[in-house]
Amino acid sequence: MLPSRRSTDAGALVTDPTRRVVSTGSLKGQLWSDEPSKVDFLAFQAIAETVADAVMDDALDPLAIGLSGPWGSGKTTVLELIKLDLEARSDRDNGSAVLVVRTDPWRYDPAVGAQESLIAEVLDEVLNELSEHTTPGNDALKLVKRLAKRVDWAKAIKLAAKTSLALQLPRFDDLTDLVREKPEGDVEGKPRGLSAFRSEFATLMSSDELKHVRRVAVLVDDLDRCLVETVVETLEAIRLFLSVDNMAFVIAADEERVADAIRTRLPPWQMPAEPPGGPDSLPPEEPSKLYLHKIVQTTVPLPALGAFDTEAYLLLLQLQNRPDGSVSAEQLGTFIAECARLRMGGALDELVAPGGLDVQEELAFAHRLTSILYEKLQGNPRRIKRFLNDMNIRRSIAARRGIELDLDVVAKLMVLEVLLPDLFKQVLAWLRGGELRDRLAALETQANAPHEKLADSPSSETEQQCDAGTAEESRADEPTEPQAAVVALHAAVAEIFDDNLLRWAKLPPDLHDIELSPYLHLAASFSGDLLVSQDLPPRLRDLATKLLSSSTLDRRSVTDEQLRALPLEDVELLVRHLGRRARDRRPEQRGGVNGISRLATIHPAVVPLALDAFRSIPAVDIAVPTAMHLRGLTFPGMDSVIAYLIARMPDNHARRALSSAGRSDGH
């Protein structure tokens, strides 16, 4: 049995570098098809078997049964499971064959009509059966061909009538007269239209040649996607032409949408109505529903996924599409069976993995996202699958643009972008205003700590680092001073964040120390938001862009004379802006530090702001060129900043560059 997640450090699952999935540009095996699945991830087999039982029940012959659920709820998948079940029950040798007809009115050619299209598909299946198991000259084969000819002529007349409206062909009345002409070789002189079709179709279905066929099951999909005319004509074809013995129809559609179509097509005065009942009776059924229920005997509602089913679905989808393909079809079947076992009163933590497979990463991912996906996507399988597809496509695009983020980071950002779009705009506004890291740190502090603790002693990582740094500096007899970042953080913590934003912030991992700017700019570009910085007035934006540029030529195009001419107010704005960019965007770190040092050299009054900006750069992100530049600065208090950063840096080249001997400014 897998280790219980309750006894596992969830944070370790997220932060252990051996367990995190790092984005790559490849999408191989990482997208899920929207085609109906033959594998039951949704625990719908019980529904499929119940419907199949009804189809095979002789007491319900003929049958029309509804399978109702909103778009994306899994109706097509259930139809596929019903098809497989009915085909398994088919026993031609013992006179109990089942012919299954899958039809999709959404794909019908509107020029020839839904009635004719549906009837033609049924006749094609019957014709195939007769052609394979009877002699060419038998009466049933002749009859089905004659019925097919009726349908073909009906389609031709409808098409010609529609064409005549535009091309001035003969009048429709003239065209319909063709239906009554005696076709060559038809000694009975039967009309070619659909009149009397039902009686001849009933004769066909009861013929000796089809006695081995117990049921023709017509599975109708996507009716709720169709135009109004197609909806009504399909239902009329079932009721008027095909509803004879040995016929069964399973109609998968959102019942409310079908009723809306009926209501639009047939005004209330053209539909049946129920008389009002007594004071204790149910209200009369509205005409559109009554019309539908005169065709469909009963409707099986498709349930939305519950919380457990959502988590199991997320787990199974991941296992199905593991990039390394390490989960076989047989193992996937074992996982499905395990989920079914635990559905009756267990938790996925208790899942027994076959063959020693390690699925802790997939379990952790499913567990993290289940609550919010279950609520926001209302247990809709298609929307869950689309969310995962959108997430993987975004990962791939970002990776190909050089933006490498772990899967759990992208997933958390996609939750905000897709499920909480208004709050995502708020986060983009933080980025636009140059306060993303401060706001995220405050948000995560407030989300992950009790309210009273926030009021008394904020416990953010930033503040803890500052406190630790102050202690170390005191031990080294270095001067201490208040940190602007801590002051800003305290102010931000006092903000009351939206409850949904706090809930989102609780999802691991924390983001305030991750460089998100390139990804957020990419995400914003998809919605047309250019994220023009608003923390600088327009007069300073071009200057800041040149100072931050990775091009030495651009940076040198800003002369000392230009910087010297700036008023102190503008210099302070620029230092704060460059400091935020150096802190939040690693590609701009070198330009930001260089620009700040130039401004502080020319305007000594902003040295304290410059020191705070240097101190706010995440120590783990400091690059070697930045470290070498900082080491060469001789501002008063610079030694304190360098000691602060060194204490927080890993043992790498940048730390060694920053701690090199030779500083003797005496400040």
TIDRENKE-912465 format. One record per residue: x negated, y negated, z negated of N, C-alpha, C in turn. Coordinates in steps of 0.2 Angstrom, whole numbers, plus 5000, padded with zeros to 4 digits. Last residue first. Example, Ala and Ser with C-alpha at 12.3 -4.5 7.8 and 13.67 -1.06 7.14 Angstrom:
<rs>
493650114965493250054964493650004961493450284961493850224961493450164961
</rs>
This chain:
<rs>
483247424973483947404971484347454968482047454978482047434971482747414969481647504990481947444990482047414983481047624994480747584988480947514988481047785000481547724999481147684993480347895002480047835005480547775004480948055006480648015002480447945006482648105011481948105012481648045008483948125010483648125004482848125005484448125023484648075019484248065013483848245028483748175031483848115027484448335020483748325020483548265023485748325025485648305018484848295017485648365038485848295036485648275029485348495037484848445040485048375038485948555021485848555028485348505031486848595009486048595010486048605018488148475008487848545008487148545010488448334997488248365004488048435003488548274986489148304988489048344995487448204982487748254977488248294980487248114993486848174993487148234988488248014990488348064996487948124995487647964978488347984978488448034984486347914983486447974978487148004978486847824992486547874995486547934990487447724983487847764988487547824991486247694976486847724973487347754978485547624986485247694983485847724979486247514989486247564994486047634991486247404981486647454979486647514984485747294993485847304986486347354984485247375008485647325005485647344997484447445017484147415011484547365007484447585027484747525025484447505018483947715031483547655032483847585030484847805028484247805024483847745025485847775038485947755031485347755027485147835049485347765049485447745042485047975045484447935046484547855046486448005044486048005038485447965039486847985058487147945053486647945046486048095064485948025065486247975060486648205057485948185055485848115058488348165050487848195055487148165054489448205037488948165039488448195044490448295032490448275039489948235042490248305019490148365023490148345030490648185014489948195014489748255019491648065022491648135019490948165020491447905018491347955023491248025020491447815007492147845009492047905014490247755007490447805002491047845003490347655017489947715018490047775013491347575012491547615018491047665019490747525000491347564999491447605006489747455007489547505003490147555001490547355013490147405017489947465013491047285003491447325007491147375011489747224998490147274994490647314998489447145010489047205008489447255003489947035014490347095015490047155013489046935012489646935008490046995008488146935023487946975016488546975012488246955038488646925033488646955027487247025044487346955047487746915042487347145038486647105038486747035040488647185040488447165033487747125033488647205053489047145051488847135044487747305054487647245058488047185055488447405047487747385044487547315048489547425055489647395048488947375046488947485066489347415067489447385060488447605062488047555065488347485065489647665057489147645052488647595055490347675070490547635064490047615059489447755078489547685080489847645074489447875070488847835071488947765073490847905070490547895064489847855065491647945081491547875080491147855074491748085079491448055085491247985085492548085067491748105067491448075073493547995060493448015067492748025068493647945047494247985050494048025056492547865044492747915039493247965043492547775055491947815053492047875049493747715053493647755059493047805058493647655041494147705042493947745048492547565044492447615039492947665040493147485054492547525056492447585051494047415046494247455051493747505054493247355036493747405034493947445040492547265045492147315041492647375039493547195051493147235055492847285051494047115040494447165044494147215048492847045037493147095032493647145036492746965049492247015047492447065042493946885048493846935053493346985052493546815036494146855036494146905041492446745041492346795036492946845035492346725059492546695052492546755047490946745069491646775067491746745060489746715074490246665075490946685072488946835072488846775067489446725068489446905083489546925076489546875071488846835093489546845093489746865086487446845090487846775090488546785090487246975092487246955085487546885085488347045104487747015102487846985095488847185112489047145107488447105104488147275120488447215123488747165118487747375112487247315113487547255116488747455114488647435107488247375108488647495127489247455125489147425118487447555127487547495131488147455129487647675120487247625117487347555121489247745118488747715123488347665119490247765109489647815109489147795114490947625101490847665107490147715106491147535091491247605090491047655095490947415097490547435092490647505090492047415107491347415109490847435103493147415098493047465103492347475105492947285092492947345088492847405092493247205103492547205099492447265095494547235106494047245111493347245108495147185094495247255096494647275101495247055090494647095087494647165090496447005094495846965096495147005094497447075089497247095096496547055098497047135072497347085077497147095084497147295066496747245069497147195073497947395064497647375058497147315060498547465075498847405072498547375066497947545089497847525082498147465080499047635099498647575098498547555091499647765102499347755096498847695096500447795113499747785114499347765108501647915116501447865111500647855111502148015124502047945127501847895122502148135119502748105118502648025121500848175122501348215125502048175124500148095114500148075121500648115124500248145101500548085103500648075110499348255103500048265101500448205103498148185104498348235110499148245109498048125092498048085098498348125104497948235084498548195083498648145089496748285088497348325089497948275089495848175083495848195091496548235092496148165069496348115074496348135081495848255059496448275063496548225069494748325050494748275056495348295060495148355034495048385040495148325045495548315021494848315023494648345029496948325021496648255021495848255022497648445022497348415028496948355027497748605014497748535013497348505020498548735024497948705020498148635019499948765014499248765015499048765022501348655011501048715015500348705015501548535004501448595000501148655004501948455014501348445012501048505007503348485015502848505021502148505018503848425004503848505005503348525010503548295006503248325001503248405002504448275017503748275018503348305013505648295011505448345016504648345018505648185002505648254999505448305005504548055005505148085007505048165005503647974992503648004998504348044999503347834984503747894983503847914990501747774979502247774984502647844983500747794970501347764967501847764972499747834978500047884974500647864971499247714983499647754987500047814984498447674972499047634975499547674979497547774971497947754965498647724968496847754983497247814982497747804976496247624982496847634987497247694986495447664972495947604970496447614975494647754978495047774973495547724971494047674988494447724990494847754985493247584981493847554984494347614986492647614965492647634972493347614975491747524953492347554956492347564963490047584949490447524951491147564954488447604941489147624943489547564945486647624944487247584943487947614945485847764938486047724943486647684941485347854929485247784927485347744933485747984931485147964935484947884933486947984924486348024921485648004925487647904932487447884925486847914922487747984943487347924944487147894937488548084938487848104940487448034941489748014935489348044930488648064932490047974948489947924943489547954937490348094954489848054956489648004951491448134947490848174946490248134948492348034951492148044944491548074943492448064964492147994962491948004955492948194964492348184967492048114964494248154959493748204955493048194958494748074969494548044962494148094958494848174979494448114980494248084974495748264974495048284975494548224976496748194962496648214968495848234969497448174950496948234950496748244957497848044939497848074946497348124946498548034925497848044927497848084934499947994923499447984918498747984921500648014935500747954931500147934927500348144938500148084943500148024939500948214928500148214928499948154933502248194930501948164925501248154925502348274942502448204942502148164936501148394945501748374942501748294942500448414962500348404955501048384952500748424976500448484972500348474965501248304980501548364982501348424977500248204976500948204974501348274975499148254984499148244977499848244974499748244997499548304994499448304987499848094997500448144998500248214995498548054996499048034991499648084991497948115007497648125000498248114995498748045017498748115016498448145009498347915015499047935014499048005013496947925017497147895011497847925010496947965031496648005025496847985018497647855037497847925038497547965032497547725040497547745033497747815032497647655052496947675049496947695042498847645059498647595054497947605051498847765066498847695070498647645065499047855055498447855060498347785063500247815051499747805046499047805050501047845062500947775060500347765055500947975062500647945067500547875066501747995051501048015050500647985056502947955056502747915051501947935050503148045066503047985068502747935063503448155057502848155061502648085064504748115053504148115048503448115052505448145064505448075062504848065057505248285066504948235071504948165068505148415060505248355056504948295060504948515069505448525065505648455061503848475077504448505080505048505076502848415068503048385075503648405078502748495057502948425056503248395063502448615063503048615059503248545058501248575069501748595073502448595069500448565057500548505061501148515066500348705054500648655049500848595053499748765065500448785063500748725059498548705064498948685070499648705068498048765052498148685053498548675059498048895056498548875050498548795050497048905066497748915067498248895062495848765066496148835064496848845065495348675080495648685073495848755072494348595091494448655087494748655080494448515105494748505098494848575095494048525118493548525113493848505106495048545127494848475126494348475121495348675124495048665131494848585131496048665112495348695112495048685119497248605116496748565112496048595112497748705124497648645127497148605123497948805114497548815120497348755123498748745104498148765102497648775108499948735112499548675110498848685108500248865114500048825120499748765118500548895101499948925104499748895111501648825099501048815094500448845098502548865108502348795108501748785104502748995103502448985110502148915110503348975091502649005091502348995098504548915095504048875091503348905091505049015102504848955106504348915102505349105092504849125097504649065101506349025085505749045082505149065087507249015095506948955093506348975089507649155096507349125102507049055099508249185083507649215085507249175091508749075070508849085078508149115081508849025057508849095058508949115066508748885058509448925057509448995058507648805059507848845065508448885064507548765045507648715051507848745057507548885037508048835036508148785042506548965043507248995042507748935041505448875043505748895049506448925048505348865029505448805032505748825039505048995025505548955021505748895026503949055033504649075033505149025030502649005033503148975037503848995037502049095023501949015023502548985027502249225028502549195022502549125021501549225040502349235040502649205034500249215035500549165040501349165040500149325027500049255024500349205029500249425037500749425031500749355028499149405045499849395048500349385042498149435035498249365038498849355041498449565032498549515027498549445030498349685038498749635041498949575036497249805043497249745038497749695042497649975044497649915047497649855042497650115040497250065037497149995040498650175047497950185050497450135046500050065043499750135046499050125048500449985028500149985035499850045037501849965019501250015020501050015027502349825010502349855016501749905017502549744999502449814998502449855004502649615004502049635001501949705000503949605008503449635013502749645010505049684996504649624999504149655004506649754995505949754994505649684996507949804999507849784992507049774990508149835012508649855007508549835000507049805019507549765020508149775014506049905018506049855013506649805013506449985029506450015023506549965017506249895040506949915039506949945032504849885039505249825037505949845036504550015042504349995035504749925034504850015056505250065051505150035044503949925061504749915061505049955056502749995058502949925055503649915055502950095067502950115060503050045056502950035079503550065077503550085070501649995079502149945079502749975077501050115081500950085074501450025074501450145094501650185089501550155082500850035101501550045101501850085095499449975091499750015096500450015095498549835088499149875085499449905091497449775094497249825090497849865087497349665103497749725105497649785100496749555100496249605101496649675103497849465098497349455103496949515105499349535095498749525092498249515098500749545097500349505102499649495099501349615087501449635094500949605099501049545076500649605077500749635084501849435078501149425078500749495079503049495077502849455083502149445083503049545064503049585069502849555076503149415056502549465056502549515062504249355061503649325062503049375061505149455056505149445063504449405065505049455042504849515046504749505053505549325040504849335038504549405042506849345044506449295048505649305046507249435035507249455042506849405046507249365023506849425024506749435031508249265027507549245025507049305026509149325041509149305034508349285033509749275057509249305053509249275046511549275060510849245060510349285056512449415068512249375062511549335063513649405080512949425079512649385073515249475079514849425078514149445077516249555090515749575085515249515084517949545093517349515094516849535088519249625102518949615096518249585098519849625115520249655110519949625103519949505127519449535123519849555116521149455132520749485137520249535132521749385122522249435126521749475131520849305118520949365114521449415117520849195127520249235127520449305123522149145124522049165130521449215130521849105110522349155112522249185119520949005112520749065109521249125110521748915119521148935122520949005119522848895110522948925116522348955119522448935092522548885098522548925105523549025082522949025086522948975091524348955068524348985074523748975078523748985051523948935057523948975063524349115041523849085044524049035050525749095030525349125035524749085038526449025021525949065018525549105023527548965028527048925024526448965021527549065044527849035037527348995034526949005060527249055055527449015049527348945076527148935069527348985065527049045090527549005086527248995079525649025102526049065096526449015092525649015119525648985113525949025108524749025135525149055130525049015123524448885146524248945142524748965137524848775152524748825156524548895152524748675142525448695144525448755149523348655140523748695135524448715138522448685155522848645150523248685146521048765159521748775159522048735153519748715159520048735165520748745165519548675145519448625151519748645157519848795139520248735137520148685142518848875144519548895145519948835144517748815138517748815145518548835147517948835124517948765127518048765135517848975124518548945123518548865125516448985126516949015131517648985130515948915115515848885121516348915127516449005105516648935105516548905112515749125108516549125109516749055109514449155117514649115111515349095112514349315123514349245124514549215117514449465131514049435126514049355128515549585132515449515135515049475129515749735139515449705133515249635135517049845145516649775146516449755139517449995153517349955146516949895148518550105160518150045161518150015154519450215160518750225160518350165161520850125166520550185162519850195165520549955170520950015171520550065167520249805174520449835167520849895168519949745186519549795184519749835177520849635189520649685194520349745191521249555178521749565184521549625188520249555168520949565166521349585172519049525175519049585171519849605169519349415183519249475186519249535182519549325172520149345176520049405180518249305168518749335163519349365167517749245180517449315177517949345172518549135180518549185186518249245183518049065169518749085169518849135175516649045171516949075165517649105166516648975184516349045183516649085177517248855180517548895185517348965184516248805171516948815169517248865173514648875173515148825174515848845172513848975159514148965166514548895166513449015147512948965151513248945157514249115142514249045139513848995143513849225149514449195151514449125149512649305146512549235148513249195151513249465152512749425149512849345151514149615151514149545154513749495150514149775156513849725150513749655153515249895158514949835161514749785156515250065160515150005155514849945158516350185164515850135167515850075162516450345157516450275156516050235161516350475162516850465156516950385156516250555176516150495174516650475168516850675182516250685177516050615174517750625190518050655184517450665179517550575203517350535197517550565190518250655211517550645212517250615207519550645208519250705206518450695206519950485202519950535207519450595204520150375194520450435191520350495196519550275200519250295194519550355191520450265212519750275212519450305206521650215205521650275209520850305210521150095201521350135196521350205199520950035214520350045209520550095204522250025218521850065222521150085218522749935208523049995209522650045213521949815211521949855204522249925205522249775224521649805222521649845216523349705228523449775227522749815225522349585236523049605234523049685233521149545241521149575234521849595232521149575259521049535253521049575247521549655270520849655268520649615261522849765270522649695270521949695267522849915279522849885273522649815273523050005290523249935291523249895284522750135291523350115286523550045287521750145299522350165302522950145297520450055303520850065297521550085299519750035315519650095311520050105305519749865313519649915318519449985313521049785303520349805305520249865309522349685306522149755305521449775308522449535297522349575303522149645302522449465285523049515287522949555293521349385285521349445280521949495282521649285294521149345296521249405292522349195287522749245292522249305294521449115282521649175278522149215282521149025292520649075290520949135286522248955293522148995299521649045297522148885281522748935282522648975288521048805282521048865278521648915279520748765300521048755293521048815289519048785307519848795307520048785300517848655301518048715304518848725304517248535297517848535301517948595305516148545288516048555295516648555299516748535275516148495277516048495284517748625274517848555271517348515274517248745278517648705283517748635280516548795267516148765273516548725277517548845260517148795257516748755263518048945269518548885267518148835264516949035269517148995275517648935274516949075256516449045259516549005265518249145256518049085251517449045254518049235266518549185267518449125262516949315261516949275267517449225268517549365249517049325249516949285255518549445256518749395251518149345250517749535263518149485266518349435262517149605252516749565257517149515260518249655246517849605242517449565247518649745256519149695254518749635250517549825256517649785262518149735260517649895244517049845245517249805251518749965247518849915242518249865242518250055256518750015258518849955253517250115248517050075254517550035256518150185240517650135237517450095242518750275249519150225245518650165243517750355254518050315258518450255255517450415242516950375245517250335250518650485239518450435235517850385238518650585250519150525250518950475245517050625258517650635253518050575253516050625267516750615270517250625265514750645261514950585264515650575266514950725245514850735252515050665255514250665230514750695233514550695241513150615223513450675220514050695224512650495228512150545226512550605224513850425231513350435237512850495235514350395219514750445223514250465229513450315213513550375210513950425215513550205222512850235221512950305218514850165220514650195226513950225226514750115207515150175208514950205215513950005209513650055205514050125206514649935218514049955220513750015216515749895210515849945216515249975218515149805201515449865199515549925204514849705210514249745207514549805204516049665215515549695220515049735216516649605204516949665207516449705211515749495203515849545198516049615200516049425215515349445213515349505208517349395215517149445220516449465218517349315203517749375204517549425209516549205207516349255201516749315202516049155223516549165218516349215213515249105233515649165235516149185229514548995229514948985235515449045236513849025217514548995216514948985223513149175215513149125220513849085219512749215198513149225203513049165208512049195186511649205192512049215198512949195176512549135177512149135184513449325176513749275180513449215181512549465176512449405173512749345177512649635171512849585176512749515172512349805172512149745169512349685174513249945170513149895175512949835171513150125168513050055165512850005170514050265167513750215172513750145168513950415159514050345158513650305163514750575160514250525162514450455160515250705155515250645151514750585153515150835161515650785162515750725158513950895158514450915154515050865155513050825166513150905167513750925163512950695161513350715168513450785168512950615148512850685150513250705156512450475139512650495146512450575147511750435128512350475127512650505134510750355133510550415130511150465129511550255139511150295143510950355140511950195127512450225131512050275136510650145122511050195118511550225122510250055132509850115130510250165127511349965131511249995137510850065136511149915118511749955119511649995126509949855120509949905115510549945116510349755128509849805131509849865126511249685120511449715126510949765129510249635111510749685109511049715115509649545119509249595116509749655114510649455121510349495127509949555125510849395108511349435112511049485117509949325100509849395102510349435105510249185099510349225093510149305094510149105110509549115106509549165100511649025107511149035111510549055107512749115094512449055098511849065103513849245098513249215094513049155098514749395100514749325100514149305095515349505111514749505106514549425106516949585113516549525113515949535109517649705124517449685117516949625118518849795131518449735132518249705125519249955138519049915132518749845135520650065142520050025143519949975138520250145127520150145134520750115138520150175114520150105116520050095123520150315112520750275110520750205112518950355116519450365121520050325119517450265114518050285110518650295115516350215119516450285120517150305117516350075114516350095122516550165123516150105101516850075103516950085111514850145101515350195098516050165101514250035105514250085109514750145107514449955094514749935100514749995105513650025084514350015083514749995089512350015090512650075090513450075088512149875089512149905096512549975095512149855075512649825079512749855086510949935072511649955069512249925073509949865079510149935081510849955078509449745074510149745078510349815080508249705068508749755064509449745067507449645076507949605073508449645069506549715084506249675079506749645074506649845094507149805089506749775084506249835110505949855104506349805099506549785122506749855121506549875114507149615124506649665121506949735120507449505137507649555132507149605130506149375139506549425142506849475136505349285135506049275133506449325136503749335129504249325134504949315131502549245120503049295119503549285125500749225120501449205122501949255122499549285119499749245113500449215115498849365128499249405123499549355118497749235132497949305133498249335127497449105131498149115129498249195130495849025126496249085129496949095127495248935119495548915124496048965127495448965101495048975107495548945113495448925084495748915091495248925096495149045072494948985075495148985082495849115058495849125066495649055069494949165044495349115048495249125055494149255037494849275038495249225042492949205035492949275038493749295040493149095027493049085035493049155038494449075017493949115018493749115026495648995016494948955016494349005018496749075016496749015020496048995021496549165006496749195013496649135018496349084995495749124998495949155005497549044992497048994995496549034998498149154986498349134993497849084996497449284979497349204979497549184986498649404974498049384978498049304978499749454968499149454964498549434968500649424977500749394971500149394967500449504988500249434988500249394982499749664984500249614983500049544984498849754996498849724989499449674989499849895004499449835004499449794997499650065000500050005000499649945000
</rs>
